[in-house]
Amino acid sequence: MKHGGPATRTLVPDECVRTAASLFACMHASPTLQNTEQLAQWLGKAPCHLRALDIALAEWGLLQSGHPVGGIPGA
């Protein structure tokens, strides 16, 4: 399944969202320069990576607030 909506008109592969979620979780759990640089480098590799991070962060926020969310690990 691909993420996307009328506002973005951009489809983001689930794999990109999972990678974004994983890289963010790593950086959140251990905010080191290496983890931050790894996320920043990945974001710069493709335009859809920024949208994938946006989706992953929205899902992460919903999960943290107790809402059921599909598509991310631990949900």
PyRosetta script that sets phi, psi and omega in degrees:
from pyrosetta import init, pose_from_sequence

init()
pose = pose_from_sequence("MKHGGPATRTLVPDECVRTAASLFACMHASPTLQNTEQLAQWLGKAPCHLRALDIALAEWGLLQSGHPVGGIPGA")
pose.set_psi(1, 145.4)
pose.set_omega(1, 178.9)
pose.set_phi(2, -112.6)
pose.set_psi(2, 144.4)
pose.set_omega(2, 178.0)
pose.set_phi(3, -91.0)
pose.set_psi(3, 143.5)
pose.set_omega(3, 176.5)
pose.set_phi(4, 171.1)
pose.set_psi(4, 161.8)
pose.set_omega(4, -179.9)
pose.set_phi(5, -150.2)
pose.set_psi(5, 173.8)
pose.set_omega(5, -177.3)
pose.set_phi(6, -61.7)
pose.set_psi(6, -29.9)
pose.set_omega(6, -177.9)
pose.set_phi(7, -72.5)
pose.set_psi(7, -31.8)
pose.set_omega(7, -176.1)
pose.set_phi(8, -95.1)
pose.set_psi(8, -33.8)
pose.set_omega(8, -176.1)
pose.set_phi(9, 54.4)
pose.set_psi(9, 22.4)
pose.set_omega(9, -179.6)
pose.set_phi(10, -123.5)
pose.set_psi(10, 126.7)
pose.set_omega(10, 176.3)
pose.set_phi(11, -88.7)
pose.set_psi(11, 134.2)
pose.set_omega(11, -179.4)
pose.set_phi(12, -118.1)
pose.set_psi(12, 119.1)
pose.set_omega(12, 179.5)
pose.set_phi(13, -59.7)
pose.set_psi(13, 142.3)
pose.set_omega(13, 177.7)
pose.set_phi(14, -53.6)
pose.set_psi(14, -37.0)
pose.set_omega(14, -179.7)
pose.set_phi(15, -58.3)
pose.set_psi(15, -39.9)
pose.set_omega(15, 178.6)
pose.set_phi(16, -66.9)
pose.set_psi(16, -39.4)
pose.set_omega(16, 178.8)
pose.set_phi(17, -66.2)
pose.set_psi(17, -42.0)
pose.set_omega(17, 178.0)
pose.set_phi(18, -63.6)
pose.set_psi(18, -41.0)
pose.set_omega(18, 178.5)
pose.set_phi(19, -64.6)
pose.set_psi(19, -43.8)
pose.set_omega(19, 178.6)
pose.set_phi(20, -60.5)
pose.set_psi(20, -44.7)
pose.set_omega(20, 179.6)
pose.set_phi(21, -62.2)
pose.set_psi(21, -41.8)
pose.set_omega(21, -179.9)
pose.set_phi(22, -65.7)
pose.set_psi(22, -46.0)
pose.set_omega(22, 179.9)
pose.set_phi(23, -65.0)
pose.set_psi(23, -40.2)
pose.set_omega(23, 177.9)
pose.set_phi(24, -65.4)
pose.set_psi(24, -44.4)
pose.set_omega(24, -179.5)
pose.set_phi(25, -60.0)
pose.set_psi(25, -40.9)
pose.set_omega(25, 178.3)
pose.set_phi(26, -61.9)
pose.set_psi(26, -47.1)
pose.set_omega(26, -179.3)
pose.set_phi(27, -67.1)
pose.set_psi(27, -37.6)
pose.set_omega(27, -179.8)
pose.set_phi(28, -66.6)
pose.set_psi(28, -42.4)
pose.set_omega(28, -178.5)
pose.set_phi(29, -72.2)
pose.set_psi(29, -33.4)
pose.set_omega(29, -178.0)
pose.set_phi(30, -142.6)
pose.set_psi(30, 86.8)
pose.set_omega(30, -174.9)
pose.set_phi(31, -75.6)
pose.set_psi(31, 70.1)
pose.set_omega(31, 179.2)
pose.set_phi(32, -97.4)
pose.set_psi(32, 163.1)
pose.set_omega(32, 176.8)
pose.set_phi(33, -59.4)
pose.set_psi(33, -40.6)
pose.set_omega(33, -179.7)
pose.set_phi(34, -61.3)
pose.set_psi(34, -46.2)
pose.set_omega(34, -179.6)
pose.set_phi(35, -66.9)
pose.set_psi(35, -38.1)
pose.set_omega(35, 178.3)
pose.set_phi(36, -65.5)
pose.set_psi(36, -44.4)
pose.set_omega(36, 178.8)
pose.set_phi(37, -64.9)
pose.set_psi(37, -37.3)
pose.set_omega(37, 179.3)
pose.set_phi(38, -61.9)
pose.set_psi(38, -44.4)
pose.set_omega(38, 178.0)
pose.set_phi(39, -65.3)
pose.set_psi(39, -44.4)
pose.set_omega(39, -178.9)
pose.set_phi(40, -62.0)
pose.set_psi(40, -41.9)
pose.set_omega(40, 178.7)
pose.set_phi(41, -64.7)
pose.set_psi(41, -42.4)
pose.set_omega(41, 179.7)
pose.set_phi(42, -63.4)
pose.set_psi(42, -42.0)
pose.set_omega(42, 179.3)
pose.set_phi(43, -58.9)
pose.set_psi(43, -35.1)
pose.set_omega(43, -177.8)
pose.set_phi(44, -78.6)
pose.set_psi(44, -7.2)
pose.set_omega(44, -175.5)
pose.set_phi(45, -80.0)
pose.set_psi(45, -26.7)
pose.set_omega(45, -177.9)
pose.set_phi(46, -156.3)
pose.set_psi(46, 142.7)
pose.set_omega(46, 179.8)
pose.set_phi(47, -58.3)
pose.set_psi(47, -33.9)
pose.set_omega(47, -178.0)
pose.set_phi(48, -71.6)
pose.set_psi(48, -14.3)
pose.set_omega(48, -179.4)
pose.set_phi(49, -66.8)
pose.set_psi(49, -35.9)
pose.set_omega(49, 178.4)
pose.set_phi(50, -65.8)
pose.set_psi(50, -42.8)
pose.set_omega(50, 177.3)
pose.set_phi(51, -65.1)
pose.set_psi(51, -37.5)
pose.set_omega(51, 177.9)
pose.set_phi(52, -62.1)
pose.set_psi(52, -40.8)
pose.set_omega(52, 177.8)
pose.set_phi(53, -65.7)
pose.set_psi(53, -40.4)
pose.set_omega(53, 177.8)
pose.set_phi(54, -58.3)
pose.set_psi(54, -45.3)
pose.set_omega(54, 179.1)
pose.set_phi(55, -64.9)
pose.set_psi(55, -46.1)
pose.set_omega(55, -179.1)
pose.set_phi(56, -61.3)
pose.set_psi(56, -40.6)
pose.set_omega(56, 179.8)
pose.set_phi(57, -68.7)
pose.set_psi(57, -37.1)
pose.set_omega(57, 176.7)
pose.set_phi(58, -63.5)
pose.set_psi(58, -44.4)
pose.set_omega(58, 179.0)
pose.set_phi(59, -66.0)
pose.set_psi(59, -39.1)
pose.set_omega(59, 178.6)
pose.set_phi(60, -62.3)
pose.set_psi(60, -44.4)
pose.set_omega(60, 178.9)
pose.set_phi(61, -61.7)
pose.set_psi(61, -42.1)
pose.set_omega(61, 177.5)
pose.set_phi(62, -64.0)
pose.set_psi(62, -42.1)
pose.set_omega(62, 179.3)
pose.set_phi(63, -62.7)
pose.set_psi(63, -43.5)
pose.set_omega(63, -180.0)
pose.set_phi(64, -64.2)
pose.set_psi(64, -28.2)
pose.set_omega(64, -179.6)
pose.set_phi(65, -88.0)
pose.set_psi(65, 1.7)
pose.set_omega(65, 176.0)
pose.set_phi(66, 94.6)
pose.set_psi(66, 4.1)
pose.set_omega(66, 179.3)
pose.set_phi(67, -83.6)
pose.set_psi(67, 139.5)
pose.set_omega(67, 176.1)
pose.set_phi(68, -69.6)
pose.set_psi(68, 133.0)
pose.set_omega(68, -178.2)
pose.set_phi(69, -135.3)
pose.set_psi(69, 136.8)
pose.set_omega(69, 175.1)
pose.set_phi(70, -101.1)
pose.set_psi(70, 157.5)
pose.set_omega(70, 172.2)
pose.set_phi(71, 97.5)
pose.set_psi(71, -5.7)
pose.set_omega(71, 177.1)
pose.set_phi(72, -128.5)
pose.set_psi(72, 148.9)
pose.set_omega(72, -179.5)
pose.set_phi(73, -58.2)
pose.set_psi(73, 139.4)
pose.set_omega(73, 178.2)
pose.set_phi(74, 86.0)
pose.set_psi(74, 0.0)
pose.set_omega(74, -177.9)
pose.set_phi(75, -83.5)
pose.dump_pdb("model.pdb")
